[in-house]
Amino acid sequence: MPLEDLLKTIETLQARIRDHGVLLSQNEIRTRYALVDPLLRVLGWDVGNPSEVVPEQDASGGRADYALLDGNGKPAVIIEAKRLDRSLTDGLHQSIAYCVGEGTPFFGVTDGRRWAIYETFRQVAVNEKLVTEVDILGDSPAGASLKALELWRPNVVGRHSVVKRPVEVPAAQADSESSWIRLSELRVETRTKPEWLQPPSGVQVSTPSWTMLAAHLAQWLVDVGRLSEATAPIQVGNRYVLAPEPTHPDGKPFKRVKRAGPLFIETNYSGADTVRNARLLVERAEMQPSDFRVRLANRG
């Protein structure tokens, strides 16, 4: 999928919301046809192909608006759709119930403008399950496009074990109003999340959540040759952060494992611990945390 196609689709959706928002807010079906289906299609989902997308999926005593299927024909993401301008929290617990009952790893809620994607089985409060948020109108077209790539079909199908290559853009495209903090000084605060990581390489790396900050940083360090099997394992207390095998020193498996090249990353950490782990990875790579910056976004 060319990124230009996604950008054009986002711009089209922005125009539809501005021009027809009142009409779309009156009816869920209109919202789905005009806003939800086009975004899913450009992200690689053939909404008319039952081997990829099942609409009105029966799930644990209820019905989900969309089930996005993995390569084995099982739901990888269940999405609950609302009419434009409805609160996303109205369908949140219903979506959780669907996904727990079906064993579906990810769920989402959307009103066509805003999208919130969550990880079902992460053992934290619901707001900490958040993988990414997209606001078609509130984000820039580029920002919305890059966040929406969390739902790109190849990423969804392959996300269970491998950290997808983080989206990179030239640092010159940085938003002048963005809040940037050096990794050495970064603290986790209420209602904030990371949006971009800027390594000392002239690019920005998309980091859509605290959970994925260390994983995407590790992938970048592997890609540039700073982390390898020779630098692993990396340990905090009695647990590994990064190791050649997804097993802790006590023999217990990683709870939330991602893979970056030959290495496995444990991502079952709080936001504050993830920031600590990110600094540790940088230091093990013989680099300085002060040379890395993070742009924060407010969850609003």
ZIZIWO-V803995 format. One record per run of one state. SS is the DSSP state (helix for helix, strand for strand, loop for the rest). FROM is the first residue (numbers start at 0). LEN is the number of residues. Records with the same first field share a line. If there is no record, write none. Layout:
SS: FROM-LEN ; FROM-LEN
This chain:
loop: 0-2 ; 24-3 ; 42-10 ; 59-2 ; 69-5 ; 81-6 ; 102-3 ; 110-3 ; 119-6 ; 135-5 ; 151-1 ; 158-3 ; 162-5 ; 173-5 ; 185-6 ; 198-4 ; 206-3 ; 223-5 ; 231-2 ; 236-2 ; 243-3 ; 247-5 ; 253-3 ; 260-2 ; 266-4 ; 284-4 ; 291-1 ; 298-2
helix: 2-22 ; 27-15 ; 87-15 ; 125-4 ; 140-11 ; 152-6 ; 170-3 ; 182-3 ; 209-14 ; 228-3 ; 270-14 ; 288-3
strand: 52-7 ; 61-8 ; 74-7 ; 105-5 ; 113-6 ; 129-6 ; 161-1 ; 167-3 ; 178-4 ; 191-7 ; 202-4 ; 233-3 ; 238-5 ; 246-1 ; 252-1 ; 256-4 ; 262-4 ; 292-6
